[in-house]
């Protein structure tokens, strides 16, 4: 999985919270969109709200921006309760997926529009616009018509229009969703580098796990209006705390096991066994496909099992195998130079630290 280093998270950890959500709930009639959500987002961090469509992440962002009012709970910005503060008076700005640029205005005028609306003195507008356009690498495009720009350049105009107001928090609601894959990957890196340069807190909504892992200092994973887990990309990927997080962040094998003896669990048919530091009668284990060794490589592993290849899926540099181990089917990912055939009996192996318990029951 792609992931940026956790240095940004470490820097932000010592900074004060710029946005605080305290038991925030949002209802639309009988529909519970966000349930009892508590979060602290720190000054200067790139924070992502990640989850499937309809999980409440965009609603949460809109409540932070003042476009929706919480049904319960408190949203504070820089320590000030802001539930009743309208969007135009909040120290936030939002970039939507639909950029809503003014097609009849050039790049400069699109960026200057908000400053003029706020009655910023004319002598301050030009230097602020020029400085902001330089930040997003659009200085040479100042008088270019926005309709003549590429999708990525238009995206940067929208970000510049938000940043020129010098908000404490920039809110981004899936702003790269309309771009093609190659441009989206390029813009992910540009956005993160921009955030590092300006030091503004970014709160970013996405349903794309790779996007969140690539850019974020920390990620909040949401599901069905509730917060599942908050942490760095590495923490969430390597140490998920719920079956949903384990399954949503990358590929994994979720395996139901029962206790055979203290510290030893197995699938009901005994085909797979795991050493777990649990005490319950049952548990759910997450085992990532890339953690499983196959064939000769499995012999170096402390825990092993026999399996039969049921399917082979070629995906370029990697090959995915569906392997039947008793009644359990495992996805195994290997490098492309390791080849097994459908129907072949192979040995599987993993280290005791590779399986992660994501659910336990007494």
C-alpha positions as CSV (number, residue, x, y, z in Angstrom):
1,X,0.0,0.0,0.0
2,X,1.2,3.5,-0.7
3,X,1.7,5.6,2.4
4,X,3.6,8.7,3.2
5,X,5.9,8.7,6.2
6,X,4.4,9.6,9.6
7,X,6.7,12.6,10.1
8,X,3.9,15.0,9.5
9,X,1.7,13.3,12.1
10,X,4.6,13.5,14.7
11,X,5.0,17.2,14.1
12,X,1.2,17.9,14.4
13,X,0.9,15.8,17.5
14,X,2.4,18.6,19.7
15,X,0.1,21.3,18.3
16,X,-3.2,22.5,19.6
17,X,-6.6,21.3,18.2
18,X,-7.9,23.8,15.6
19,X,-11.2,21.9,15.1
20,X,-13.0,19.9,17.9
21,X,-16.1,17.8,17.5
22,X,-17.7,16.9,20.8
23,X,-20.4,14.1,20.5
24,X,-21.7,15.6,17.3
25,X,-24.9,14.0,15.8
26,X,-26.8,14.8,12.7
27,X,-30.3,13.6,11.9
28,X,-32.4,14.2,8.8
29,X,-35.8,13.2,10.0
30,X,-35.6,9.6,11.0
31,X,-32.3,9.1,9.2
32,X,-29.2,9.2,11.4
33,X,-26.4,10.5,9.2
34,X,-23.7,11.1,11.9
35,X,-23.8,9.5,15.4
36,X,-22.1,10.8,18.5
37,X,-18.9,11.8,16.7
38,X,-15.9,13.1,18.7
39,X,-12.7,14.2,17.1
40,X,-9.8,16.6,17.5
41,X,-8.0,17.9,14.4
42,X,-4.7,19.6,15.1
43,X,-3.2,22.7,13.7
44,X,-1.2,22.2,10.5
45,X,-2.1,18.5,9.8
46,X,-3.6,16.9,6.8
47,X,-6.6,15.0,8.2
48,X,-8.7,12.7,6.1
49,X,-12.3,11.5,6.6
50,X,-12.4,8.2,4.9
51,X,-15.3,5.8,4.3
52,X,-17.8,4.4,1.8
53,X,-20.5,6.5,0.2
54,X,-23.2,7.4,2.7
55,X,-21.1,6.9,5.8
56,X,-21.4,10.5,7.0
57,X,-18.0,12.0,6.0
58,X,-19.3,14.8,3.7
59,X,-22.0,15.6,6.2
60,X,-19.3,16.0,8.9
61,X,-17.3,18.2,6.6
62,X,-20.3,20.4,5.9
63,X,-21.1,20.7,9.6
64,X,-17.5,21.9,10.2
65,X,-17.9,24.4,7.4
66,X,-21.3,25.6,8.7
67,X,-23.4,24.4,5.7
68,X,-25.2,22.0,8.1
69,X,-26.1,22.4,11.7
70,X,-25.6,19.6,14.2
71,X,-28.7,18.0,15.7
72,X,-26.7,17.6,18.9
73,X,-23.1,18.1,20.1
74,X,-20.7,21.0,19.7
75,X,-18.3,22.0,16.9
76,X,-15.5,24.3,18.0
77,X,-13.0,26.1,15.8
78,X,-9.9,27.4,17.5
79,X,-11.6,26.8,20.9
80,X,-14.8,28.8,20.0
81,X,-18.1,27.0,19.8
82,X,-19.3,27.5,16.3
83,X,-22.6,25.7,15.8
84,X,-24.5,29.0,15.2
85,X,-21.8,30.7,13.2
86,X,-22.7,31.0,9.5
87,X,-20.2,29.7,6.9
88,X,-19.1,33.2,5.8
89,X,-18.1,34.1,9.3
90,X,-16.2,30.9,10.1
91,X,-12.4,30.7,9.8
92,X,-12.8,28.0,7.2
93,X,-13.1,27.7,3.4
94,X,-14.3,24.8,1.3
95,X,-13.3,23.3,-2.1
96,X,-16.1,21.3,-3.6
97,X,-15.8,18.5,-6.2
98,X,-17.7,20.7,-8.5
99,X,-15.3,23.6,-8.6
100,X,-17.8,26.3,-9.4
101,X,-15.2,28.6,-11.0
102,X,-16.5,31.7,-12.8
103,X,-16.0,30.9,-16.5
104,X,-16.3,34.5,-17.6
105,X,-13.4,35.6,-15.3
106,X,-9.7,35.0,-15.7
107,X,-7.6,33.2,-13.1
108,X,-6.7,36.4,-11.2
109,X,-10.3,37.6,-11.0
110,X,-11.5,34.1,-9.8
111,X,-9.0,34.2,-7.0
112,X,-9.6,37.9,-6.1
113,X,-13.4,37.5,-6.1
114,X,-13.7,36.4,-2.4
115,X,-11.4,39.2,-1.2
116,X,-13.5,41.8,-3.0
117,X,-16.6,40.3,-1.6
118,X,-15.1,40.7,1.9
119,X,-14.2,44.3,1.1
120,X,-10.5,43.8,1.5
121,X,-8.7,47.1,0.7
122,X,-7.7,47.2,-3.0
123,X,-4.0,47.7,-2.2
124,X,-3.9,44.4,-0.4
125,X,-5.7,42.3,-3.1
126,X,-3.0,42.2,-5.8
127,X,-0.1,41.0,-3.5
128,X,-2.3,38.4,-1.8
129,X,-3.6,37.0,-5.1
130,X,-0.1,36.9,-6.7
131,X,1.4,35.3,-3.6
132,X,-1.3,32.6,-3.5
133,X,-1.0,31.9,-7.3
134,X,2.7,31.5,-6.9
135,X,2.0,29.0,-4.0
136,X,-0.1,26.8,-6.4
137,X,2.4,27.2,-9.3
138,X,0.0,29.3,-11.4
139,X,1.9,32.6,-11.4
140,X,2.4,32.6,-15.2
141,X,-1.4,31.9,-15.7
142,X,-2.7,35.0,-14.0
143,X,-4.6,36.4,-16.9
144,X,-5.5,33.1,-18.5
145,X,-9.2,32.3,-19.0
146,X,-10.1,29.5,-16.7
147,X,-11.9,27.6,-19.4
148,X,-8.6,27.2,-21.3
149,X,-6.9,25.5,-18.3
150,X,-6.5,21.8,-17.8
151,X,-8.5,19.9,-15.1
152,X,-5.5,19.9,-12.7
153,X,-4.9,23.7,-13.3
154,X,-8.6,24.5,-12.6
155,X,-8.3,22.4,-9.4
156,X,-5.4,24.6,-8.3
157,X,-7.4,27.8,-9.1
158,X,-10.2,26.6,-6.8
159,X,-7.7,25.8,-4.0
160,X,-6.0,29.2,-4.5
161,X,-9.4,30.9,-4.3
162,X,-9.9,29.2,-0.9
163,X,-6.4,29.8,0.4
164,X,-6.3,33.5,-0.5
165,X,-8.7,34.2,2.3
166,X,-6.1,32.7,4.7
167,X,-8.5,30.4,6.6
168,X,-7.5,28.4,9.6
169,X,-8.9,25.3,8.0
170,X,-9.3,24.3,4.4
171,X,-12.1,21.8,3.8
172,X,-11.9,19.6,0.7
173,X,-14.9,17.4,-0.3
174,X,-13.6,14.8,-2.8
175,X,-12.0,17.5,-4.9
176,X,-10.1,15.0,-7.2
177,X,-13.0,12.7,-7.9
178,X,-13.7,14.1,-11.4
179,X,-10.1,13.8,-12.6
180,X,-8.7,10.8,-14.5
181,X,-6.5,8.4,-12.6
182,X,-3.1,9.7,-13.8
183,X,-4.0,13.3,-13.1
184,X,-5.5,12.3,-9.7
185,X,-2.3,10.6,-8.6
186,X,-0.3,13.7,-9.7
187,X,-2.7,16.1,-7.8
188,X,-2.5,14.0,-4.6
189,X,1.3,14.7,-4.4
190,X,0.8,18.3,-5.3
191,X,-1.9,18.8,-2.7
192,X,0.2,17.3,0.1
193,X,3.3,19.3,-0.9
194,X,1.1,22.5,-1.0
195,X,-0.3,21.8,2.4
196,X,3.3,21.4,3.8
197,X,4.3,24.7,2.3
198,X,1.4,26.8,3.5
199,X,0.9,25.0,6.9
200,X,-2.9,25.3,6.8
201,X,-4.9,22.6,8.3
202,X,-6.5,20.5,5.6
203,X,-9.6,18.3,6.2
204,X,-10.1,16.1,3.3
205,X,-13.0,13.8,2.4
206,X,-12.5,10.7,0.3
207,X,-13.7,7.2,-0.3
208,X,-10.3,6.2,-1.9
209,X,-8.1,4.4,0.6
210,X,-4.9,4.9,-1.4
211,X,-5.6,8.6,-1.7
212,X,-6.0,8.8,2.1
213,X,-2.9,6.8,2.8
214,X,-0.8,8.8,0.4
215,X,-1.6,12.2,1.7
216,X,-2.8,12.1,5.3
217,X,-1.0,12.7,8.6
218,X,-4.0,11.0,10.2
219,X,-7.2,9.3,9.0
220,X,-10.6,8.9,10.5
221,X,-12.4,5.9,9.1
222,X,-16.2,6.2,9.2
223,X,-18.9,3.7,8.6
224,X,-22.7,4.1,8.8
225,X,-22.4,7.5,10.5
226,X,-20.0,6.3,13.2
227,X,-16.3,6.6,13.8
228,X,-14.5,3.3,13.5
229,X,-10.9,4.2,14.1
230,X,-8.5,7.2,14.0
231,X,-4.8,7.0,13.4
232,X,-1.9,7.3,11.0
233,X,-2.1,5.4,7.8
234,X,0.4,2.9,9.2
235,X,-1.6,2.4,12.4
236,X,-4.9,1.8,10.6
237,X,-3.4,-0.5,7.9
238,X,-1.2,-2.6,10.2
239,X,-3.3,-2.5,13.4
240,X,-7.0,-2.2,12.4
241,X,-9.3,-2.4,15.4
242,X,-12.5,-3.6,13.8
243,X,-13.4,-6.0,10.9
244,X,-14.8,-3.1,8.9
245,X,-11.5,-1.1,9.0
246,X,-9.5,-4.2,8.2
247,X,-11.6,-5.0,5.2
248,X,-12.0,-1.4,4.0
249,X,-8.3,-0.4,4.2
250,X,-6.7,-2.6,1.5
251,X,-7.2,-6.3,1.0
252,X,-7.3,-8.7,3.8
253,X,-8.5,-12.2,4.8
254,X,-11.0,-12.0,7.7
255,X,-11.0,-15.4,9.4
256,X,-13.4,-16.6,12.2
257,X,-11.6,-18.7,14.8
258,X,-12.4,-20.5,18.1
259,X,-10.1,-21.0,21.1
260,X,-8.5,-24.5,21.3
261,X,-6.4,-23.8,24.3
262,X,-5.0,-20.6,26.0
263,X,-3.4,-18.4,23.3
264,X,-4.1,-20.9,20.5
265,X,-7.0,-20.4,18.1
266,X,-8.1,-22.3,15.0
267,X,-10.7,-22.4,12.3
268,X,-13.5,-24.8,13.2
269,X,-12.1,-27.5,11.0
270,X,-8.6,-27.0,12.4
271,X,-7.0,-26.3,9.0
272,X,-5.6,-22.9,10.1
273,X,-4.2,-22.2,13.6
274,X,-3.1,-18.9,15.1
275,X,-1.2,-17.8,18.2
276,X,-3.2,-14.9,19.6
277,X,-3.0,-13.0,22.9
278,X,-6.8,-13.3,23.5
279,X,-8.9,-14.9,26.2
280,X,-12.3,-15.1,24.5
281,X,-13.9,-18.2,23.1
282,X,-14.1,-16.7,19.6
283,X,-12.2,-14.1,17.6
284,X,-12.0,-12.6,14.1
285,X,-8.5,-12.4,12.6
286,X,-7.2,-10.2,9.8
287,X,-4.4,-11.6,7.8
288,X,-3.2,-9.5,4.9
289,X,-2.6,-11.3,1.6
290,X,1.0,-10.0,1.2
291,X,1.9,-11.3,4.7
292,X,1.3,-14.9,3.6
293,X,4.2,-16.8,2.2
294,X,3.6,-19.6,-0.3
295,X,5.6,-22.6,-1.5
296,X,9.2,-22.8,-0.5
297,X,9.1,-19.4,1.1
298,X,6.6,-20.7,3.7
299,X,9.2,-23.0,5.2
300,X,10.9,-20.1,7.0
301,X,7.6,-19.2,8.8
302,X,6.7,-20.2,12.4
303,X,3.1,-21.0,11.5
304,X,2.2,-23.0,8.4
305,X,-0.8,-24.7,6.7
306,X,-1.5,-26.8,3.7
307,X,-3.7,-25.5,0.9
308,X,-4.9,-26.1,-2.7
309,X,-4.8,-23.3,-5.3
310,X,-8.4,-22.6,-6.5
311,X,-7.8,-19.6,-8.7
312,X,-4.9,-17.5,-10.2
313,X,-5.3,-13.8,-10.8
314,X,-2.6,-12.0,-12.7
315,X,-2.3,-8.3,-11.8
316,X,1.0,-7.3,-13.3
317,X,3.9,-7.2,-10.8
318,X,1.9,-9.3,-8.4
319,X,-0.1,-12.5,-8.7
320,X,-3.0,-13.2,-6.5
321,X,-4.0,-16.7,-5.6
322,X,-7.2,-17.9,-4.0
323,X,-6.1,-20.9,-1.9
324,X,-8.5,-23.3,-0.1
325,X,-7.2,-24.2,3.3
326,X,-9.9,-26.6,4.5
327,X,-13.2,-24.8,4.4
328,X,-11.5,-21.4,4.4
329,X,-10.5,-19.5,1.3
330,X,-7.5,-17.2,1.5
331,X,-6.3,-14.6,-0.9
332,X,-2.5,-14.8,-1.2
333,X,-0.4,-12.2,-3.0
334,X,3.1,-13.0,-4.3
335,X,5.5,-11.4,-6.7
336,X,5.0,-12.2,-10.4
337,X,8.1,-14.5,-10.6
338,X,6.5,-17.0,-8.3
339,X,4.1,-19.2,-10.1
340,X,1.6,-21.9,-9.0
341,X,-1.1,-23.5,-11.0
342,X,-4.8,-24.0,-10.3
343,X,-5.3,-27.3,-8.5
344,X,-1.7,-27.4,-7.1
345,X,-1.1,-28.3,-3.5
346,X,1.1,-25.7,-1.8
347,X,2.3,-24.8,1.7
348,X,1.3,-21.5,3.3
349,X,3.1,-19.7,6.1
350,X,3.1,-16.6,8.2
351,X,4.8,-15.2,11.3
352,X,2.9,-15.1,14.6
353,X,2.8,-11.2,14.5
354,X,1.1,-11.1,11.1
355,X,-2.5,-12.0,12.1
356,X,-4.3,-9.1,13.9
357,X,-7.3,-9.6,16.0
358,X,-10.1,-7.3,14.9
359,X,-13.0,-8.7,16.8
360,X,-13.3,-10.9,19.9
361,X,-16.2,-12.5,21.7
362,X,-16.6,-14.3,25.0
